[in-house]
Amino acid sequence: MSALGYYPGCSQSGTAAEYDISTRACMRALGVEMADVPDWTCCGSTPAHTVDHHLAGALAARNLLQAQAAGFERVATPCPSCLAALKTADHRLADPADPAYKAEVERLLGRAAPAPLEAVSTLQVLFEQVGPAGVRQRVANPLTGLRVACYYGCIMNRPPGLMAFDDPENPVAMDELLSACGAEVVDFPFKTECCGAAFGMPRLDVMRRLSARILDMAASCGADAIAVACPLCQMNLDLRRGQVNAASRQDIQIPVPYFTQLMGLALGLPEADLRLDKLVLPLAPALAAAEGREKAREKTREAERQAKAAAKATARTSDKEATPCA
Amino acid sequence: MPTPMRTPLASLDLEAGRDLSFISAVADESGQDLKSCYQCGNCTAGCAYTHDYDIPVHQIMRLVQLGRREDVLSCRSIWLCATCQACTTRCPNNIEVATVMDVLRHMARREGRAPERLVKTFADGFLSSVARHGRVFEAGLAMVFAILSGKPMQDAGLGPAMLSRGKLAFWPHEPEGNGKAEVAAIFRRYREGKPAQPATPDEPAAETGQAGEDAR
């Protein structure tokens, strides 16, 4: 296996620390080896490309250079925005039809641009290198009965030509991984709808409207939890839940764990590797609801079994009675 | 509050506002074949932000084709696009619509326009933080934005939840090596290579600096 670099991204050392911690823990538990890109810096994220494409390219390319210098053949990141920034820079620097872009990025970098280097999401690594079958073998505590809406966010798979993984309209990688963990993934139509992205600060009204749609849909799908793969989606749906609920006059309490926290839970990893305590809306009620439902379901199943057995027994006796020449 | 939708096509004088150089500039900077847009409306149908746009995205594409520079560069929509890529993904003619929106915002910026002032303030604040620390210092950005936005209490209610969950770092996590200096150098070269940007007329003086201005 090629040497895999890990690019955490800024959020993962702050507001999304639990995404970083649980991602590293799942990778370790599932035998995926990776090492941090040394001395990584911000990829530029969305603000850089909205200001200038060359600036965005240089900020991302610096990290590709760091990864290359460390000898990595691929670099994985949990954050879709980092992923888009790294992939865009890599893609545009390799475009022979656009030498001016490369020249300007090199001027900003003050050195030669990096050679082509593949950036992938940690979701893609988990899906391709371990896969649902590999995960299923390691599950210690199946998430039986937990109804999960898998929410990929807008740019994990889009645009498809650039991201080149899974389906852009109906991605399934997270669904399959969490199914393998025993969860019951719901048919969620808003997998790739936008949550309001970085508008939480500048246009809270816009962000609240869009996140409310996601929550509303998850609630109507009967989800116990919304699994996410993006720190910004998580922040909008979890930390800003009070703001969203207040604006939409709803009281939706569905928790929003990172998919890696759910995977880690199923793999039997300790709380120190999951940091569920960092979620604003606690996961425990969702787990309790799933367990309660599962117990009730088991009870019904047991009752049905007994009724069937009783019916069979009666049928047997009555059969004998009804047979004329036994 | 949703912005009332403008209907620029209602009062369209095809000759008066046409700027042919604008059409080629957008095509050049975005690398997109703008002529191939045939107004199917798929981009607008999938756009999560149409509700807040003053001009829906398919009409922006049409206005660009017509060279309606002023209509396009003065609109709010180009500032409210979140680059969610639904339009680009669904365009039957493979136009990177989100890239076009990005480029239009760049052009508006260069002219000192920012009808969505806080969107610009946020992006500038984010990049200033990166220029200064090499990485985004989230708490610092939130503080700076709270002050510059004039809405210091908007997110104050999030504080306790973040504090109790250890989500507010009081100090930036700076890169361990040369990264911070290298990022600062990228911003320095970026500023050196750009013509001075005019101040945004509707902004207070404190925010008129371009991205990363305060980087050392």
HADDOCK unambig.tbl for C-alpha pairs under 7 A between the chains (distance, minus, plus):
assign (segid A and resid 10 and name CA) (segid B and resid 135 and name CA) 6.05 0.50 0.50
assign (segid A and resid 10 and name CA) (segid B and resid 136 and name CA) 5.97 0.50 0.50
assign (segid A and resid 14 and name CA) (segid B and resid 167 and name CA) 5.92 0.50 0.50
assign (segid A and resid 14 and name CA) (segid B and resid 168 and name CA) 6.78 0.50 0.50
assign (segid A and resid 14 and name CA) (segid B and resid 169 and name CA) 6.25 0.50 0.50
assign (segid A and resid 15 and name CA) (segid B and resid 167 and name CA) 4.70 0.50 0.50
assign (segid A and resid 15 and name CA) (segid B and resid 168 and name CA) 6.68 0.50 0.50
assign (segid A and resid 39 and name CA) (segid B and resid 175 and name CA) 5.18 0.50 0.50
assign (segid A and resid 39 and name CA) (segid B and resid 176 and name CA) 5.48 0.50 0.50
assign (segid A and resid 39 and name CA) (segid B and resid 177 and name CA) 5.38 0.50 0.50
assign (segid A and resid 39 and name CA) (segid B and resid 179 and name CA) 5.78 0.50 0.50
assign (segid A and resid 40 and name CA) (segid B and resid 175 and name CA) 6.24 0.50 0.50
assign (segid A and resid 40 and name CA) (segid B and resid 179 and name CA) 6.63 0.50 0.50
assign (segid A and resid 41 and name CA) (segid B and resid 134 and name CA) 5.40 0.50 0.50
assign (segid A and resid 41 and name CA) (segid B and resid 135 and name CA) 5.41 0.50 0.50
assign (segid A and resid 41 and name CA) (segid B and resid 175 and name CA) 6.25 0.50 0.50
assign (segid A and resid 41 and name CA) (segid B and resid 179 and name CA) 6.03 0.50 0.50
assign (segid A and resid 42 and name CA) (segid B and resid 130 and name CA) 6.60 0.50 0.50
assign (segid A and resid 42 and name CA) (segid B and resid 134 and name CA) 6.18 0.50 0.50
assign (segid A and resid 42 and name CA) (segid B and resid 135 and name CA) 4.62 0.50 0.50
assign (segid A and resid 42 and name CA) (segid B and resid 136 and name CA) 6.66 0.50 0.50
assign (segid A and resid 47 and name CA) (segid B and resid 123 and name CA) 4.76 0.50 0.50
assign (segid A and resid 47 and name CA) (segid B and resid 126 and name CA) 6.82 0.50 0.50
assign (segid A and resid 47 and name CA) (segid B and resid 127 and name CA) 6.92 0.50 0.50
assign (segid A and resid 48 and name CA) (segid B and resid 127 and name CA) 6.88 0.50 0.50
assign (segid A and resid 50 and name CA) (segid B and resid 102 and name CA) 5.57 0.50 0.50
assign (segid A and resid 50 and name CA) (segid B and resid 105 and name CA) 6.88 0.50 0.50
assign (segid A and resid 50 and name CA) (segid B and resid 106 and name CA) 6.85 0.50 0.50
assign (segid A and resid 51 and name CA) (segid B and resid 106 and name CA) 5.75 0.50 0.50
assign (segid A and resid 52 and name CA) (segid B and resid 106 and name CA) 6.43 0.50 0.50
assign (segid A and resid 55 and name CA) (segid B and resid 190 and name CA) 6.72 0.50 0.50
assign (segid A and resid 108 and name CA) (segid B and resid 186 and name CA) 5.01 0.50 0.50
assign (segid A and resid 108 and name CA) (segid B and resid 189 and name CA) 5.48 0.50 0.50
assign (segid A and resid 108 and name CA) (segid B and resid 190 and name CA) 6.09 0.50 0.50
assign (segid A and resid 109 and name CA) (segid B and resid 186 and name CA) 5.75 0.50 0.50
assign (segid A and resid 154 and name CA) (segid B and resid 84 and name CA) 5.17 0.50 0.50
assign (segid A and resid 155 and name CA) (segid B and resid 84 and name CA) 5.93 0.50 0.50
assign (segid A and resid 155 and name CA) (segid B and resid 85 and name CA) 6.70 0.50 0.50
assign (segid A and resid 158 and name CA) (segid B and resid 85 and name CA) 5.93 0.50 0.50
assign (segid A and resid 158 and name CA) (segid B and resid 89 and name CA) 6.45 0.50 0.50
assign (segid A and resid 159 and name CA) (segid B and resid 85 and name CA) 5.88 0.50 0.50
assign (segid A and resid 159 and name CA) (segid B and resid 88 and name CA) 6.47 0.50 0.50
assign (segid A and resid 159 and name CA) (segid B and resid 89 and name CA) 5.19 0.50 0.50
assign (segid A and resid 160 and name CA) (segid B and resid 89 and name CA) 6.74 0.50 0.50
assign (segid A and resid 194 and name CA) (segid B and resid 48 and name CA) 6.63 0.50 0.50
assign (segid A and resid 194 and name CA) (segid B and resid 84 and name CA) 6.37 0.50 0.50
assign (segid A and resid 197 and name CA) (segid B and resid 82 and name CA) 6.64 0.50 0.50
assign (segid A and resid 202 and name CA) (segid B and resid 118 and name CA) 4.98 0.50 0.50
assign (segid A and resid 202 and name CA) (segid B and resid 119 and name CA) 5.23 0.50 0.50
assign (segid A and resid 202 and name CA) (segid B and resid 122 and name CA) 6.39 0.50 0.50
assign (segid A and resid 239 and name CA) (segid B and resid 158 and name CA) 7.00 0.50 0.50
assign (segid A and resid 277 and name CA) (segid B and resid 165 and name CA) 6.96 0.50 0.50
assign (segid A and resid 278 and name CA) (segid B and resid 165 and name CA) 5.00 0.50 0.50
assign (segid A and resid 280 and name CA) (segid B and resid 161 and name CA) 6.71 0.50 0.50
